[in-house]
Amino acid sequence: MKIILHATENHALRNQLKNRIEDTFPKGRIILTNSGRHLSEVLCRPLHNVSVLVAFISDSQSVSLLLPLTPLFENLKLILIFCKRIDEVQKSALLLEPLYSSYSENNFQDVISVLQRMEQKQKFPINRF
């Protein structure tokens, strides 16, 4: 599984999640981004099976940075991690259509569980005729 971890702030939380993901998925690959431009550059490259974008949302500016990039999320699953509980930010983040959202005040076990389920689905896709 290839994952993009994006945070313009809270690099310590991003690194904590990165370590948890590396422990859980030792064969996975993680790409770190820290600005809108850097994220855009990564998303514009051939993604070669990058399947998840995990973005830390600290304020409305974080959402505003991601909204113009949504056409580049076409083949990605989006997970949002809110750094603060601000209702307006959470409501505007729904425009990004995340697969899952969480809060940074936990130990990221919920995010790891979602990633594990996603990997399981990739390994054993349901055949539909």
N, C-alpha and C positions, 0 to 999 in steps of 0.2 A: 504494500500500500504506500502510495506517495501522498504526502500531506504538505500543504502550505500553511505555515503559522504566521499570522500577521498581527503586529502590534506597533502602533506609533509611540505608545507609552507602555509602562508596566512590563518592561523587558524581563524583570525578575520573575513575574508570573508566567510569561511566555517560556522562559527557560525552565521553570519548574514543570510546566506541562510538557515541554519537549523531552525532558528527562523521563517523565512517566510514560510517554509514548514510546520512547526508545527502549525502555524496560519491557513494555508489553509487546512491541512489534520489532524485535531485533533486526529483522530483514527489511524493515520499512525505510523510507527515505523522507527526510524532512527538509523543506526549504523555508528559510526564515526571511521575512520581509519586514521593513520598518518604516516605509513611507508609501504614499499613494503611487508615486512614480515607480518605485522599485516593484511594488505589487503589479502594476500595470505591465511593466517589462517582463516579469515572470509569466503573467497570464497570456501575453502576446506570443510567447515562444511556443513551439510544439510541446504540449504538456506530457506526452509519453506516459499515459496512465496515472496522472495526478488525479485523484478522485475526490479530495476533500480540501476545502479552505476553511481554516479555523481562524476567526478574527476576533480580537479583543476590542470591545466597544467601551470607551471611557466617557464619551460625551457626544453631543449631536454632531460635532465636527467629524468624528469617526464615521458616523453614518453617512454624512455628506460626502466624505471621501470615497466611500464604497458605491454609492448609488450610481454614479456615471459608469462604473466598471461592470455593472450587472450583465450587460450583453456578453462579457467575457466569462461569466459563471455558467454558461450554457451546459457544460458537461460535468460540472462540479457539484458536490453536495456542500452546503454552507452551514457551518456551526458558528454561532455567535456566543461569545462569553462577555457578559456585562460586568464591568468593573465597579459600577455603582448602580443603585436602584433608583432610577429616574424615569418616571412613567412616560414623559414626553419622548425621551430617547428610545425607550422600548417600543413605543407605538410607531415611531418613524422607522425603526429597524425592521418592523414587519414588512415594509415595502421591499426589503431584500429577499423575502421569502426563504427564511432559513429552514433547514431540515430540523434543527434543534437549537435551543438556546439555554444558557446556564449562567450562573453567577460565579465570579472568581473567589468568593469567600468560602468555597468548598474545596475539597481535595482533588477535584477533577475526576473522581471515579465515575461520575455519570457520563462525562465526555468519553472516557476510555471505554465504557460499556457500549456507547453508541458506535464508536469506531470498531469495536470488536464485532458487533452485529453487522456493520457494513462490510467488513472483511469477509465474514461468513457468507453473506449474500453474494459477494464477488466470486468466492470459491465454488459455491453451489447455487448457480442461478436457477430460477424456476423456469422450466421450458413451457412455453405457451404455444399451442398449435392453433 
